[in-house]
Amino acid sequence: MPHPTAIVSLTDRIQQLLNDREQHADAIAGIDKTLEQINSLLGGVKAGRKPGPKAAAMLSAVEPPAKKGLRRQRFAISGEESVLAFVKEQGKPTSQEIEQQWTAEGRKGRAAKALSKLTREKKLKRTPIAGKRGSRYTLAVPAARASGSKAVSAGSLALTGQDFVLQLLRQQKNLTTAAINVRWKAAGRPGRANKVLGVLVRARKLSRTPVKSGRGSRYALA
């Protein structure tokens, strides 16, 4: 024979489930009522005509927000040009150092694809590191010419040297000295950008950070 305490507990549980069922039924009834109101508001809207304020407000409450389109980030120079500039500046950087540079520039993915392409095109030479993972990369003979082979566009010298560098660093942060010089040469500007960089640093328009374990510096807007 069931214990009296167990019977009381079971009765309370059943009552609780009935109360929960009633609350859920009320909630469903409320949802049905809202849907009926939306139906009646939309029923009077003719094709091609925008719904009234009430209908629009109710639709915005039930419709999920539209997803914003993803904007592709653009850089002043391509990933391959950036890798060539970094290798030219550092001399014999490792694949790990190149990946760190790639990430520091805010580029997505990894530099491995660009390294593989540049090696196949014989613009870079790859040398495996003995006893360790990874490789070291150096410029191949044709790479010095290929790194600055962009065609000069009309009006590329319309900006002053300082304005050119500032605009370049607005588009892409933390560029190295070599990367800036590659872009400087590709724009058809004579000489190198080093003198302009020095002037902008002294004028406190740019900040300069020496590159760790290598030559050159990184520049960003002050």
Secondary structure, DSSP 8 states (H G I E B T S, - for coil): ---HHHHHHHHHHHHHHHHHHHHHHHHHHHHHHHHHHHHHHHHT--TTS---HHHHHHHHHHS------------SS-HHHHHHHHHHHHSS-BHHHHHHHHHHTT-SS-SHHHHHHHHHTTSEEEEE-TTSSSEEEEE-TTHHHHTT-----TTTTSS-HHHHHHHHHHHSSSEEHHHHHHHHHHTT-SS-SHHHHHHHHHTTSEEEEE-TTSSSEEEEE-
